[in-house]
Amino acid sequence: MFHNKDLSSYTFLVTGGAGFIGSHIVEYLIKNGAKKVKILDNLLTGNYENIKPFENAPNFEFIEGDITQMDTCSKACKGVDFISHQAALGSVPRSIKDPSRSNLINVSGYLNMLVAANEAGVKRVVYASSSSVYGDEPNLPKVEERIGKQLSPYAVTKYTNELYAHVFANTYGMQIIGLRYFNSFGSRQDPNGPYAAVIPLFVDKILKGEKVNIDGDGEQTRDFTYVDNAVQANIRAMLTDNEAAVNQVYNIAVGENFSVNYMYNLIQKYLNIYIEPNHREARKGDIRNSLADITKAKTLLGYDPQYRFEEGLKNTVEHFKVKFGY
């Protein structure tokens, strides 16, 4: 378990709770006896199937609604103690294609949630930021206090979230914690669509005997982070009693990086299917290398990632083999 408190006294709101990371947070809270778990999701990128197994739990409540609607946010925040804000429009390429929509959801929607949380007297808001905020900062590993210029509209939206968090904490006395996810992966990621997550997309295509496209030379590195580690960080951030941990932003990763080529080859090994990939032009807005220093999260939140990359990837591949019927 990632907590040492009795959750039966608390009501939680998970925005984007039908999505990838959000649904895993919902599952943890429901199974560990939270008084109530509210889920706010417009099902734009989330999938109700991710939370359907929990819908008959007595502490489950689903609200189909949009964070861009202030009234919806206000209603969702009523009676809530803690918020895990996962709702966002992800993907760097999508933000480059349609920056206005990314801004509407990731900035205006996020701002609505902060306003509603403040008015409702919510104890603490934990929100999803991103390693993309580091932008062109060249040094590795990435440390929270040193960032560069953002390289995509998506990165700008996430950095704006951090700026608003700082202002709302100082101006309104709110407790807000940001989590900079580094390339989260795991079960319930969507393998479909033009902005599909890379790992389930690779697994799906390899199982179908199709060629995989790898952007650039494939030697770009990422600090791939299994979803259970992200769940742990959210739970610890929402419930920490360490005053020094509040109103901070943290890297949430493992502290190891691997190339996309290595990841692809490992998936092939786990599937025992080998198909030569197709290398195409590198994506605009992508950073070359990513590696997190997680000292701050370990020290202040007690964050201790339980899954390293290889184990998490093996679990993920097995999940998708079952999901895809292999």
C-alpha positions in Angstrom: 0.0 0.0 0.0 1.1 3.6 -0.7 -0.7 5.1 2.3 -0.9 4.8 6.1 -4.2 6.6 6.6 -7.8 5.4 6.9 -9.3 6.5 3.6 -12.9 5.9 4.7 -13.1 9.4 6.0 -12.2 11.1 2.7 -13.9 11.9 -0.6 -11.7 12.0 -3.6 -12.2 13.5 -7.1 -10.3 12.1 -10.0 -10.6 14.1 -13.1 -9.9 12.2 -16.2 -10.6 9.1 -14.1 -11.7 7.0 -17.0 -8.4 7.6 -18.7 -5.1 5.7 -18.5 -3.5 6.9 -15.3 -6.7 8.2 -13.8 -8.5 4.8 -13.9 -5.5 3.2 -12.0 -5.8 5.9 -9.3 -9.6 5.3 -9.1 -9.0 1.5 -8.8 -6.5 2.0 -5.9 -8.8 4.4 -4.0 -11.9 2.2 -4.4 -10.1 -1.0 -3.4 -8.5 0.7 -0.4 -11.8 1.8 1.1 -12.1 5.5 0.3 -15.4 7.0 1.5 -16.2 8.1 -2.0 -14.4 8.3 -5.3 -15.9 10.7 -7.8 -14.8 10.5 -11.4 -15.2 13.4 -13.7 -14.5 12.6 -17.4 -16.0 13.7 -20.7 -14.8 10.4 -22.3 -13.0 12.3 -25.1 -9.8 10.3 -24.6 -10.9 8.3 -21.6 -12.9 5.0 -21.9 -15.7 4.0 -19.5 -14.6 0.4 -19.9 -11.5 1.3 -17.8 -13.7 2.0 -14.7 -16.7 -0.3 -15.5 -15.4 -3.0 -13.1 -15.8 -0.6 -10.2 -19.2 0.9 -11.0 -21.1 -1.3 -8.5 -18.8 -0.4 -5.7 -20.7 1.6 -3.0 -18.1 4.4 -3.0 -18.1 4.9 -6.8 -19.6 7.9 -8.5 -19.2 8.8 -12.2 -19.9 12.3 -13.6 -19.8 12.6 -17.3 -18.8 16.2 -17.8 -16.2 18.6 -19.2 -13.6 20.6 -17.1 -14.0 23.4 -19.6 -17.5 24.0 -18.1 -17.2 25.9 -14.8 -20.6 24.7 -13.5 -19.5 21.1 -14.0 -16.3 21.6 -12.1 -18.1 23.4 -9.2 -20.6 20.5 -8.8 -17.9 17.9 -9.0 -15.8 19.6 -6.2 -18.7 19.7 -3.7 -17.8 17.7 -0.6 -14.4 16.7 -1.9 -11.4 16.4 0.3 -8.7 15.7 -2.3 -8.4 16.0 -6.0 -6.2 14.1 -8.4 -6.4 16.1 -11.6 -5.5 13.9 -14.5 -7.8 15.4 -17.1 -5.9 16.8 -20.1 -5.5 16.5 -23.8 -2.2 14.7 -24.2 0.3 14.4 -27.1 2.9 16.8 -28.4 1.9 16.2 -32.1 -1.8 16.8 -31.3 -0.9 20.1 -29.6 1.1 21.2 -32.6 -1.7 20.4 -34.9 -4.4 22.1 -32.7 -2.8 24.3 -30.1 -6.1 26.1 -29.3 -7.8 23.0 -28.2 -4.9 21.9 -26.0 -4.9 25.3 -24.4 -8.7 25.2 -23.8 -8.6 21.9 -22.0 -5.2 21.9 -20.4 -5.1 25.5 -19.3 -8.6 26.9 -19.1 -10.0 23.6 -17.9 -7.3 23.3 -15.3 -7.9 26.9 -14.1 -11.6 26.1 -13.7 -10.7 23.2 -11.5 -8.4 25.3 -9.3 -11.1 28.0 -8.9 -13.8 25.3 -8.1 -11.5 23.5 -5.7 -10.7 26.8 -3.9 -14.4 27.7 -3.6 -15.3 24.3 -2.4 -12.7 24.2 0.3 -10.8 21.2 -1.1 -7.9 20.2 1.2 -5.4 19.6 -1.6 -5.1 19.4 -5.4 -2.5 17.1 -7.0 -2.2 17.6 -10.7 -0.4 16.0 -13.6 2.4 18.0 -15.1 4.9 16.6 -17.6 8.6 16.2 -18.3 8.0 18.1 -21.5 8.3 21.4 -19.4 12.1 20.9 -19.4 12.2 21.8 -23.1 15.6 22.6 -24.4 17.4 22.4 -21.0 20.3 20.1 -22.1 21.6 18.8 -18.7 20.8 15.3 -17.5 19.4 14.2 -15.2 16.6 16.7 -15.0 16.2 18.5 -11.7 13.0 20.3 -10.8 14.5 23.8 -10.4 16.2 23.9 -13.8 14.1 24.1 -16.9 14.6 25.5 -20.4 12.3 26.8 -23.1 9.3 24.6 -23.9 9.3 23.0 -27.4 5.6 22.4 -28.0 2.2 23.9 -27.2 1.6 20.9 -24.9 4.7 21.7 -22.9 3.6 25.3 -22.6 0.2 24.2 -21.2 1.8 22.0 -18.6 4.3 24.7 -17.5 1.3 27.1 -17.3 -0.3 24.7 -14.9 2.7 24.9 -12.7 2.7 28.7 -12.8 -1.0 28.8 -11.9 -0.4 26.4 -9.0 2.3 28.7 -7.6 0.0 31.7 -7.8 -3.0 30.0 -6.4 -1.0 28.6 -3.5 0.4 32.1 -2.7 -2.8 34.1 -3.3 -5.5 31.8 -1.9 -3.5 29.6 0.5 -4.3 26.5 -1.4 -2.3 23.2 -1.1 -1.3 22.1 -4.6 1.3 19.6 -5.7 2.5 19.0 -9.3 3.8 15.7 -10.7 6.0 15.8 -13.8 5.4 12.4 -15.3 8.2 10.9 -17.4 6.8 8.7 -20.2 4.2 6.8 -18.2 3.1 3.4 -19.7 1.1 0.4 -18.7 -2.3 -1.3 -19.1 -5.3 0.7 -20.3 -3.3 2.9 -22.6 -5.0 3.4 -25.9 -3.3 1.7 -28.9 -5.6 3.3 -31.4 -5.9 6.6 -33.2 -3.3 9.0 -34.6 -2.0 9.9 -31.2 -1.8 6.5 -29.7 0.7 5.7 -26.9 3.8 4.2 -28.4 4.2 1.0 -26.3 0.7 -0.4 -26.9 0.9 0.7 -30.5 4.1 -1.2 -31.0 2.7 -4.3 -29.3 -0.5 -4.2 -31.4 1.4 -3.9 -34.6 4.0 -6.5 -33.9 1.2 -9.0 -32.9 -0.5 -8.2 -36.2 2.8 -8.8 -38.1 2.9 -5.1 -39.2 5.9 -2.9 -39.5 6.4 -0.4 -36.7 7.4 3.3 -37.4 10.1 4.6 -35.1 10.6 8.4 -35.2 14.2 9.4 -36.0 17.1 7.0 -35.4 15.4 5.5 -32.3 18.4 6.3 -30.1 16.5 9.0 -28.3 16.2 8.0 -24.6 13.3 8.2 -22.2 12.8 7.5 -18.5 10.0 5.1 -19.0 7.7 5.0 -15.9 5.3 2.1 -15.2 1.8 3.3 -14.3 1.9 1.9 -10.7 4.7 4.2 -9.9 2.6 7.2 -11.0 -0.3 5.9 -8.9 2.0 5.7 -5.9 3.1 9.3 -6.4 -0.5 10.6 -6.6 -1.5 8.8 -3.4 1.5 10.0 -1.5 1.1 13.5 -2.7 -2.6 13.7 -1.8 -2.1 12.3 1.7 1.4 13.5 2.8 1.6 15.2 6.2 5.0 16.7 5.4 4.4 20.4 5.2 7.6 20.9 3.3 6.2 18.6 0.6 3.3 20.8 -0.2 3.2 23.4 -3.0 6.1 21.8 -4.8 6.5 20.1 -8.2 8.2 16.7 -8.5 9.7 14.4 -11.1 7.9 11.1 -11.2 10.0 8.5 -12.9 12.5 5.7 -12.1 15.8 7.5 -12.6 16.9 5.3 -15.5 16.7 5.9 -19.2 16.5 3.6 -22.3 16.4 4.2 -26.0 13.3 3.7 -28.1 15.3 1.1 -30.0 16.0 -0.8 -26.8 12.4 -0.7 -25.8 11.2 -1.9 -29.2 13.7 -4.8 -29.1 12.6 -5.8 -25.6 8.9 -5.9 -26.7 10.0 -8.2 -29.6 11.8 -10.4 -27.1 8.8 -10.6 -24.8 6.5 -11.4 -27.7 9.1 -13.7 -29.5 8.2 -12.0 -32.7 10.9 -10.1 -34.7 10.0 -7.5 -37.3 12.5 -4.9 -38.7 11.1 -1.4 -37.9 10.8 1.5 -40.3 12.7 4.6 -39.2 11.0 7.9 -40.3 11.6 11.6 -39.8 12.0 12.7 -36.2 8.9 14.4 -34.6 8.8 18.1 -34.2 8.7 19.3 -30.6 10.3 16.1 -29.1 13.2 16.3 -26.8 16.2 14.1 -27.6 17.1 12.6 -24.2 15.2 12.4 -20.9 16.3 11.2 -17.5 14.9 12.3 -14.1 16.5 13.0 -10.8 13.9 11.7 -8.4 15.7 12.7 -5.2 13.2 15.4 -4.3 10.2 13.1 -4.6 11.9 10.4 -2.6 13.0 12.9 0.2 9.8 14.9 0.6 7.0 12.5 -0.5 8.6 9.2 0.4 8.2 8.2 -3.2 9.8 4.8 -3.9 9.2 3.4 -7.4 8.4 -0.3 -7.2 8.7 -1.1 -10.8 11.7 -0.7 -13.0 11.3 -0.5 -16.8 11.9 -4.1 -17.8 9.4 -5.5 -15.2 6.8 -2.9 -16.0 7.2 -3.5 -19.8 6.8 -7.3 -19.3 3.6 -6.8 -17.3 2.3 -4.4 -20.0 3.1 -6.7 -22.9 1.3 -9.6 -21.1 -1.7 -7.3 -20.5 -2.0 -6.3 -24.1 -1.5 -9.9 -25.4 -4.6 -10.8 -23.4 -6.5 -7.7 -24.4 -5.7 -8.2 -28.1 -6.6 -11.9 -27.9 -3.2 -13.5 -28.3 
